[in-house]
């Protein structure tokens, strides 16, 4: 008897980025950030922070519908990398269920400390 593993993909994820003149990069994330899609966020975060012209990375969740602990883990890793490289890191435009996850985990002050100034 063979048992096939069926995994339901929660949903797609998409990224877009913009850079302003002071070294701030805004990485907009839309869709769902879960165990299947979170690893795809790691690469753009690392690439953006590796650029010596980047002084600040703002991850914009205005169009993010869902986040799980895997997505949170990628963000925490990104924050640590930014600190090592001397850049600032934050999350902006938290809303709905995504904001609720941040509040439950008490991460809104860690990962989104200056959200008001950057949104």
Phi and psi in degrees as GROMACS dihedral restraints (atoms count N, CA, C in turn):
[ dihedral_restraints ]
;  ai    aj    ak    al  type     phi  dphi    fc
    3     4     5     6     1  -107.6    20    10
    4     5     6     7     1   132.5    20    10
    6     7     8     9     1  -110.1    20    10
    7     8     9    10     1   120.9    20    10
    9    10    11    12     1   -92.3    20    10
   10    11    12    13     1   135.1    20    10
   12    13    14    15     1   -80.6    20    10
   13    14    15    16     1   122.5    20    10
   15    16    17    18     1  -111.9    20    10
   16    17    18    19     1   122.0    20    10
   18    19    20    21     1  -115.8    20    10
   19    20    21    22     1   124.5    20    10
   21    22    23    24     1   -87.1    20    10
   22    23    24    25     1   120.4    20    10
   24    25    26    27     1   -75.9    20    10
   25    26    27    28     1   126.1    20    10
   27    28    29    30     1   -66.3    20    10
   28    29    30    31     1   -35.7    20    10
   30    31    32    33     1   162.8    20    10
   31    32    33    34     1   167.2    20    10
   33    34    35    36     1   -77.8    20    10
   34    35    36    37     1   166.2    20    10
   36    37    38    39     1  -137.8    20    10
   37    38    39    40     1   145.4    20    10
   39    40    41    42     1  -139.7    20    10
   40    41    42    43     1   152.6    20    10
   42    43    44    45     1  -129.7    20    10
   43    44    45    46     1   149.0    20    10
   45    46    47    48     1  -146.8    20    10
   46    47    48    49     1   151.1    20    10
   48    49    50    51     1  -135.5    20    10
   49    50    51    52     1   152.8    20    10
   51    52    53    54     1  -139.7    20    10
   52    53    54    55     1   151.2    20    10
   54    55    56    57     1  -126.1    20    10
   55    56    57    58     1   138.6    20    10
   57    58    59    60     1  -107.2    20    10
   58    59    60    61     1   179.4    20    10
   60    61    62    63     1   -69.8    20    10
   61    62    63    64     1   -16.7    20    10
   63    64    65    66     1   -98.0    20    10
   64    65    66    67     1    13.4    20    10
   66    67    68    69     1    91.7    20    10
   67    68    69    70     1     6.0    20    10
   69    70    71    72     1   -87.1    20    10
   70    71    72    73     1   130.5    20    10
   72    73    74    75     1  -113.7    20    10
   73    74    75    76     1   130.8    20    10
   75    76    77    78     1  -106.2    20    10
   76    77    78    79     1   118.9    20    10
   78    79    80    81     1  -105.5    20    10
   79    80    81    82     1   105.4    20    10
   81    82    83    84     1   -85.2    20    10
   82    83    84    85     1   130.5    20    10
   84    85    86    87     1  -119.3    20    10
   85    86    87    88     1   128.9    20    10
   87    88    89    90     1  -129.2    20    10
   88    89    90    91     1   151.7    20    10
   90    91    92    93     1   108.4    20    10
   91    92    93    94     1  -134.0    20    10
   93    94    95    96     1  -129.7    20    10
   94    95    96    97     1   132.0    20    10
   96    97    98    99     1  -109.7    20    10
   97    98    99   100     1    99.2    20    10
   99   100   101   102     1  -136.6    20    10
  100   101   102   103     1  -168.6    20    10
  102   103   104   105     1   -57.8    20    10
  103   104   105   106     1   -28.1    20    10
  105   106   107   108     1   -87.5    20    10
  106   107   108   109     1   -30.4    20    10
  108   109   110   111     1  -105.3    20    10
  109   110   111   112     1   -21.9    20    10
  111   112   113   114     1   -57.8    20    10
  112   113   114   115     1   -39.7    20    10
  114   115   116   117     1   -59.1    20    10
  115   116   117   118     1   -26.1    20    10
  117   118   119   120     1   -71.8    20    10
  118   119   120   121     1   -18.1    20    10
  120   121   122   123     1   -81.6    20    10
  121   122   123   124     1   -27.3    20    10
  123   124   125   126     1   -58.4    20    10
  124   125   126   127     1   -45.0    20    10
  126   127   128   129     1   -62.8    20    10
  127   128   129   130     1   -49.1    20    10
  129   130   131   132     1   -63.7    20    10
  130   131   132   133     1   -34.6    20    10
  132   133   134   135     1   -62.4    20    10
  133   134   135   136     1   -47.7    20    10
  135   136   137   138     1   -64.6    20    10
  136   137   138   139     1   -40.8    20    10
  138   139   140   141     1   -64.5    20    10
  139   140   141   142     1   -44.0    20    10
  141   142   143   144     1   -63.6    20    10
  142   143   144   145     1   -45.4    20    10
  144   145   146   147     1   -70.7    20    10
  145   146   147   148     1   -24.8    20    10
  147   148   149   150     1   -72.3    20    10
  148   149   150   151     1   -20.2    20    10
  150   151   152   153     1   -71.6    20    10
  151   152   153   154     1   119.4    20    10
  153   154   155   156     1   -63.9    20    10
  154   155   156   157     1   -15.6    20    10
  156   157   158   159     1   -81.3    20    10
  157   158   159   160     1    -9.4    20    10
  159   160   161   162     1   -83.0    20    10
  160   161   162   163     1   120.8    20    10
  162   163   164   165     1  -106.6    20    10
  163   164   165   166     1   -17.2    20    10
  165   166   167   168     1  -155.8    20    10
  166   167   168   169     1   135.6    20    10
  168   169   170   171     1  -119.1    20    10
  169   170   171   172     1   120.8    20    10
  171   172   173   174     1  -111.5    20    10
  172   173   174   175     1   118.7    20    10
  174   175   176   177     1   -92.5    20    10
  175   176   177   178     1   117.0    20    10
  177   178   179   180     1   -97.8    20    10
  178   179   180   181     1   116.8    20    10
  180   181   182   183     1  -104.9    20    10
  181   182   183   184     1    25.0    20    10
  183   184   185   186     1   -57.0    20    10
  184   185   186   187     1   -29.7    20    10
  186   187   188   189     1  -118.2    20    10
  187   188   189   190     1    22.8    20    10
  189   190   191   192     1   -91.6    20    10
  190   191   192   193     1   130.1    20    10
  192   193   194   195     1   -98.4    20    10
  193   194   195   196     1   -21.7    20    10
  195   196   197   198     1  -156.5    20    10
  196   197   198   199     1   145.1    20    10
  198   199   200   201     1  -144.6    20    10
  199   200   201   202     1   141.9    20    10
  201   202   203   204     1  -120.7    20    10
  202   203   204   205     1  -173.8    20    10
  204   205   206   207     1   -63.7    20    10
  205   206   207   208     1   -26.5    20    10
  207   208   209   210     1   -67.4    20    10
  208   209   210   211     1   -41.0    20    10
  210   211   212   213     1   -64.5    20    10
  211   212   213   214     1   -41.7    20    10
  213   214   215   216     1   -60.3    20    10
  214   215   216   217     1   -42.4    20    10
  216   217   218   219     1   -60.4    20    10
  217   218   219   220     1   -41.9    20    10
  219   220   221   222     1   -63.4    20    10
  220   221   222   223     1   -39.5    20    10
  222   223   224   225     1   -66.0    20    10
  223   224   225   226     1   -42.6    20    10
  225   226   227   228     1   -63.8    20    10
  226   227   228   229     1   -41.2    20    10
  228   229   230   231     1   -61.9    20    10
  229   230   231   232     1   -40.7    20    10
  231   232   233   234     1   -63.5    20    10
  232   233   234   235     1   -40.6    20    10
  234   235   236   237     1   -62.8    20    10
  235   236   237   238     1   -43.3    20    10
  237   238   239   240     1   -62.9    20    10
  238   239   240   241     1   -42.7    20    10
  240   241   242   243     1   -62.2    20    10
  241   242   243   244     1   -44.7    20    10
  243   244   245   246     1   -58.8    20    10
  244   245   246   247     1   -43.3    20    10
  246   247   248   249     1   -61.4    20    10
  247   248   249   250     1   -43.2    20    10
  249   250   251   252     1   -62.2    20    10
  250   251   252   253     1   -33.8    20    10
  252   253   254   255     1   -92.1    20    10
  253   254   255   256     1    -0.3    20    10
  255   256   257   258     1    78.7    20    10
  256   257   258   259     1    21.7    20    10
  258   259   260   261     1  -107.6    20    10
  259   260   261   262     1   161.2    20    10
  261   262   263   264     1   -92.9    20    10
  262   263   264   265     1   151.3    20    10
  264   265   266   267     1  -140.2    20    10
  265   266   267   268     1   135.2    20    10
  267   268   269   270     1  -159.8    20    10
  268   269   270   271     1   165.2    20    10
  270   271   272   273     1  -115.1    20    10
  271   272   273   274     1   135.2    20    10
  273   274   275   276     1  -125.2    20    10
  274   275   276   277     1   163.1    20    10
  276   277   278   279     1    61.0    20    10
  277   278   279   280     1    45.9    20    10
  279   280   281   282     1   -72.4    20    10
  280   281   282   283     1   138.2    20    10
  282   283   284   285     1  -154.9    20    10
  283   284   285   286     1   162.3    20    10
  285   286   287   288     1    54.3    20    10
  286   287   288   289     1  -135.7    20    10
  288   289   290   291     1   -64.2    20    10
  289   290   291   292     1   -31.2    20    10
  291   292   293   294     1   -64.7    20    10
  292   293   294   295     1   -45.2    20    10
  294   295   296   297     1   -61.0    20    10
  295   296   297   298     1   -40.6    20    10
  297   298   299   300     1   -60.0    20    10
  298   299   300   301     1   -42.8    20    10
  300   301   302   303     1   -61.1    20    10
  301   302   303   304     1   -45.6    20    10
  303   304   305   306     1   -61.1    20    10
  304   305   306   307     1   -41.7    20    10
  306   307   308   309     1   -66.3    20    10
  307   308   309   310     1   -44.3    20    10
  309   310   311   312     1   -61.3    20    10
  310   311   312   313     1   -38.5    20    10
  312   313   314   315     1   -87.8    20    10
  313   314   315   316     1     0.4    20    10
  315   316   317   318     1    55.1    20    10
  316   317   318   319     1    41.7    20    10
  318   319   320   321     1  -103.6    20    10
  319   320   321   322     1    -6.6    20    10
  321   322   323   324     1   -61.9    20    10
  322   323   324   325     1   -28.4    20    10
  324   325   326   327     1   -87.7    20    10
  325   326   327   328     1   -18.4    20    10
  327   328   329   330     1   -89.0    20    10
  328   329   330   331     1   -49.3    20    10
  330   331   332   333     1   -97.0    20    10
  331   332   333   334     1   -14.1    20    10
  333   334   335   336     1  -132.8    20    10
  334   335   336   337     1    48.6    20    10
  336   337   338   339     1   -67.3    20    10
  337   338   339   340     1   -30.4    20    10
  339   340   341   342     1  -120.1    20    10
  340   341   342   343     1    35.1    20    10
  342   343   344   345     1   -58.5    20    10
  343   344   345   346     1   -35.9    20    10
  345   346   347   348     1   -63.9    20    10
  346   347   348   349     1   -39.9    20    10
  348   349   350   351     1   -76.3    20    10
  349   350   351   352     1   -19.5    20    10
  351   352   353   354     1  -109.0    20    10
  352   353   354   355     1   -10.3    20    10
